[in-house]
Amino acid sequence: MKIYVYSVRDDEKAYLERYMCRDDVEITLSPEEPTLENASSLAGFDGVSILGQTKIDQPLLDEWKRQGIRYLSTRTIGYNHIDVAYARSIGMRVCNANYAPNGVADFTVMMMLLVLRNYKPSLWRGQVYDFSLEGLQGREMRSLTVGIIGTGRIGTAVIQNLSGFGCKMLAYDIRENEAVKKWAAYVDLKTLYQESDIITLHMPLLESTYHLIDREAIHQMKDGVILVNCARGELMNLDDLIDELESGKIGGLGLDTVESEEGLIHLDLRTKILNNRRIAYIRQFPNVVMTQHMAFYTREAVESMVRCGIEGILGMAKNQRGQTEIDI
């Protein structure tokens, strides 16, 4: 079994090198993103592992198929960058990765607290020795209602984390989780919008969830609502977020991911001109905390994603149906 691993980061190498010592697999590591131009490097390989920065579309999948690729893994939970349906139609099996929900759940609560306690303007002031308090008064979590949209593994872990803060919690999901009900009350989406002081998203990006948070949804929410997104950027309409920040309807944003972040995240652009005007603009609001799509980024999660990336391919090659194989 020969596996070609694209987009290898330095933090993944130690975990990938463990597999290079095994007799049942030959692994080649590359820092390059997959393209049509470098697809010829795959001749003789059985599987490809990727990250999430590149669109894996029909032309690329066709070329990989011609090179003999039968298995594809993405070392990410999200897989909307892959045309999975087409890959399966040409006989290519696809799997994604998983990791414990704790890292993202912890990060989500941190984002809530950073926005609630005016971290960003406080940091700015401290850097120029302005230690005044005016305008920095925050709010306490115990006095607020938090709405959690999506109660899968991560959403449930967020609820467990929040249970110690004494806040009221409302939850929404098309499938209710019985374990959640001891901490949060399930309500319809309209009620969650109307009653929540903070709303956090924990759902996959699907056709039905694209732009779930738009102008219409925001207008159903409380004035000054705080929104947190550590899931998928396209769950929120970026233009509508900007408009509602300007109007004051949105009181704060905690964003680890944002619509149209492709070509920016995980890159060093310090000497470049940021040509995404919407992201450049939204970053400047004092009540917007943005991070570089790093909620997942813990030592434990990276090790798990690498393991899934390689073991997923090896399992598919043995015709084993693992938990991470994608069936569309």
C-alpha positions in Angstrom: 0.0 0.0 0.0 1.4 3.4 -1.1 0.0 6.6 0.3 0.9 10.1 -0.9 0.3 12.7 1.8 -0.3 16.3 0.7 -0.2 19.6 2.6 2.0 18.2 5.4 2.5 20.6 8.3 5.6 20.4 10.5 3.4 19.5 13.5 2.1 16.4 11.7 5.5 15.0 10.7 6.3 13.2 13.9 3.0 11.3 13.9 3.3 10.5 10.1 6.8 9.2 10.5 5.6 6.5 12.9 3.8 5.0 9.9 6.8 5.2 7.7 8.5 2.5 9.9 5.7 0.0 9.1 6.2 -2.8 6.6 2.6 -2.7 5.3 2.6 0.9 4.0 4.9 3.2 2.1 4.3 6.9 2.7 5.5 9.9 0.8 5.2 13.3 2.5 4.8 16.6 0.6 4.2 20.2 1.8 2.5 21.0 -1.6 -1.3 21.5 -2.1 -2.8 19.0 -4.6 -3.1 20.3 -8.1 -3.5 19.0 -11.6 0.0 20.0 -12.3 1.5 17.8 -9.6 -0.9 14.9 -10.0 1.6 12.9 -12.0 3.6 12.4 -8.8 0.8 9.9 -7.8 1.7 7.3 -10.4 1.9 3.9 -8.5 0.2 5.2 -5.4 -3.0 3.7 -4.0 -4.2 6.4 -1.7 -4.0 10.2 -1.1 -4.4 12.1 2.1 -5.1 15.8 2.1 -6.1 18.8 4.3 -8.9 21.2 3.7 -7.4 24.2 1.8 -7.9 22.8 -1.7 -11.1 22.1 -3.7 -11.0 18.5 -4.8 -13.2 18.7 -7.9 -14.1 16.5 -10.8 -11.1 17.2 -13.0 -8.7 16.5 -10.2 -10.5 13.4 -9.1 -10.5 12.1 -12.8 -6.8 12.7 -13.0 -6.2 10.9 -9.7 -8.3 8.0 -10.9 -6.2 7.8 -14.1 -3.1 7.7 -11.9 -4.5 4.7 -10.0 -5.8 6.3 -6.8 -8.6 4.3 -5.2 -8.7 5.8 -1.7 -8.8 9.4 -0.4 -8.7 10.7 3.1 -9.0 14.2 4.4 -7.3 14.9 7.7 -10.2 17.1 8.7 -13.7 16.6 10.1 -15.2 18.8 7.4 -15.3 17.4 3.9 -17.2 20.0 1.9 -14.0 20.7 0.0 -14.3 17.3 -1.7 -16.9 16.3 -4.4 -17.6 13.1 -2.5 -20.5 12.1 -4.6 -18.5 12.2 -7.8 -15.5 10.5 -6.1 -17.7 7.6 -5.2 -19.3 7.5 -8.6 -15.9 6.8 -10.2 -15.1 4.1 -7.6 -13.0 6.1 -5.2 -13.7 5.6 -1.5 -13.4 8.6 0.8 -13.0 9.1 4.6 -12.6 12.0 6.9 -11.0 12.4 10.4 -12.3 12.7 13.9 -11.0 13.9 17.2 -12.3 14.4 20.7 -14.7 17.3 21.0 -13.1 18.9 24.0 -10.6 21.2 22.3 -13.3 22.9 20.2 -15.7 23.0 23.1 -13.1 24.6 25.4 -12.2 27.1 22.6 -15.9 28.0 22.1 -16.4 28.9 25.8 -13.2 30.9 25.7 -14.5 32.9 22.7 -17.7 33.7 24.6 -15.7 35.0 27.6 -13.4 37.0 25.5 -16.3 38.9 23.8 -18.2 39.2 27.1 -15.3 40.7 28.9 -14.2 43.1 26.1 -10.8 41.4 25.7 -9.9 43.0 22.4 -10.1 46.7 23.3 -8.6 45.9 26.7 -5.6 44.3 24.9 -5.3 47.3 22.6 -5.2 49.7 25.5 -2.7 47.7 27.5 -0.3 47.7 24.6 0.0 51.5 24.8 -0.1 51.6 28.6 -3.7 52.8 28.8 -5.0 51.0 31.9 -8.4 52.9 32.1 -11.7 51.0 32.6 -14.1 53.2 30.7 -16.1 51.2 28.2 -14.7 47.8 29.3 -17.5 46.7 31.7 -18.4 43.1 30.9 -21.2 40.8 31.8 -21.3 37.5 33.8 -22.3 34.3 32.2 -24.5 33.3 35.1 -26.8 36.2 34.3 -27.3 35.1 30.6 -29.1 32.7 28.4 -26.9 30.7 26.0 -28.4 29.1 22.9 -26.6 26.1 21.4 -27.5 25.2 17.8 -26.4 21.6 17.2 -26.0 19.1 20.0 -23.7 16.5 18.5 -20.5 15.7 20.1 -19.1 19.2 20.2 -22.3 21.0 21.0 -22.9 18.5 23.9 -19.3 19.1 25.2 -20.0 22.9 25.1 -23.1 22.4 27.1 -21.2 20.3 29.6 -18.6 23.0 29.9 -21.2 25.7 30.4 -23.1 23.8 33.0 -20.6 25.0 35.6 -21.2 28.7 34.9 -24.8 28.7 36.1 -26.2 30.2 32.9 -29.6 29.2 31.4 -29.2 27.0 28.3 -31.5 26.5 25.3 -30.7 23.9 22.6 -31.8 23.2 19.1 -31.2 20.2 16.9 -33.3 18.2 14.5 -32.3 15.2 16.6 -32.6 15.7 20.3 -29.9 14.2 22.6 -31.4 12.8 25.8 -28.1 13.4 27.6 -28.3 17.1 27.0 -31.7 17.5 28.6 -30.3 17.5 32.2 -28.5 20.7 31.4 -30.4 22.4 28.6 -34.0 22.8 27.3 -34.7 22.0 23.7 -36.7 24.7 22.0 -37.6 25.6 18.4 -35.1 27.8 16.5 -37.3 30.9 16.7 -37.5 30.7 20.5 -33.8 30.1 20.8 -33.2 33.2 18.7 -35.6 35.4 20.7 -34.4 34.4 24.2 -30.7 33.9 23.9 -28.0 36.5 24.9 -25.3 34.3 23.3 -25.8 31.9 20.4 -23.1 29.4 19.4 -23.2 27.2 16.3 -22.1 23.5 16.2 -23.4 21.9 13.0 -22.0 20.7 9.7 -22.2 22.8 6.6 -25.0 21.4 4.4 -27.3 22.9 1.8 -29.9 23.2 4.6 -27.5 25.0 7.0 -25.8 27.4 4.5 -26.3 31.0 5.7 -28.4 29.8 8.6 -27.5 33.0 10.3 -28.5 35.8 8.0 -30.3 39.2 8.3 -33.7 37.6 8.8 -32.4 35.3 11.6 -30.5 38.1 13.3 -33.6 40.4 13.3 -35.3 37.7 15.4 -32.6 37.9 18.0 -32.2 40.2 21.0 -30.5 43.5 20.5 -26.8 43.2 21.4 -26.8 39.4 20.9 -23.3 37.7 20.9 -22.7 35.2 18.1 -20.0 32.5 18.2 -18.9 30.3 15.3 -16.3 27.7 15.8 -17.9 25.3 13.2 -18.1 26.4 9.5 -17.8 29.9 8.2 -20.5 29.6 5.6 -23.1 29.0 8.3 -23.1 32.8 8.6 -23.7 35.4 5.9 -20.7 37.6 6.2 -22.3 40.7 4.5 -25.2 40.5 6.9 -22.9 40.1 9.9 -21.1 43.3 8.9 -24.4 45.2 8.4 -25.8 44.2 11.7 -22.6 45.0 13.6 -22.7 48.5 12.1 -26.3 48.9 13.1 -25.6 47.7 16.7 -28.0 44.8 16.5 -25.1 42.4 17.0 -23.3 43.1 20.3 -20.2 41.0 19.6 -18.8 38.2 17.5 -16.4 35.3 18.3 -15.3 33.9 15.0 -12.8 31.1 14.5 -14.0 30.6 11.0 -15.6 33.0 8.5 -17.1 32.8 5.1 -14.6 33.3 2.2 -11.6 32.5 4.4 -10.0 30.3 1.7 -6.6 31.5 0.7 -6.1 33.2 4.0 -6.2 30.7 6.9 -3.1 29.0 8.1 -0.9 31.2 5.9 1.7 33.9 6.9 0.5 37.0 5.1 2.4 39.6 7.1 4.1 41.0 4.0 1.1 40.7 1.8 -1.9 43.0 1.1 -5.0 41.4 2.5 -7.2 41.4 -0.6 -10.3 40.1 1.0 -12.0 43.4 1.9 -14.9 41.9 3.9 -12.6 40.0 6.2 -10.2 43.0 6.5 -13.1 45.2 7.4 -14.9 42.9 9.9 -11.6 42.3 11.8 -11.4 46.0 12.8 -14.5 46.1 15.0 -13.6 46.3 18.7 -16.3 43.8 19.6 -15.2 41.1 17.1 -12.7 38.5 18.2 -11.3 36.5 15.2 -8.9 33.6 15.3 -7.3 31.7 12.4 -9.5 28.6 12.3 -7.6 27.0 15.2 -10.3 25.9 17.6 -9.4 22.3 16.6 -5.7 22.8 17.0 -4.5 20.8 19.9 -1.7 18.2 20.2 -4.3 15.5 20.8 -6.4 16.5 17.8 -3.5 16.7 15.4 -2.4 13.2 16.4 -5.9 11.9 15.9 -6.4 13.5 12.5 -3.1 12.0 11.3 -4.1 8.6 12.6 -7.5 8.8 10.9 -5.8 10.0 7.6 -3.6 6.9 7.4 -5.6 4.3 9.2 -8.7 5.3 7.2 -7.0 4.5 3.9 -5.6 1.3 5.3 -9.0 0.2 6.5 -10.7 1.0 3.2 -8.0 -1.0 1.4 -8.9 -4.0 3.5 -12.5 -3.4 2.6 -13.3 -2.5 6.2 -16.0 0.0 6.8 -14.7 2.4 9.4 -16.6 5.1 11.3 -15.0 7.8 9.2 -15.8 6.6 5.7 -18.2 9.0 4.0 -21.2 7.5 2.3 -23.1 9.9 0.1 
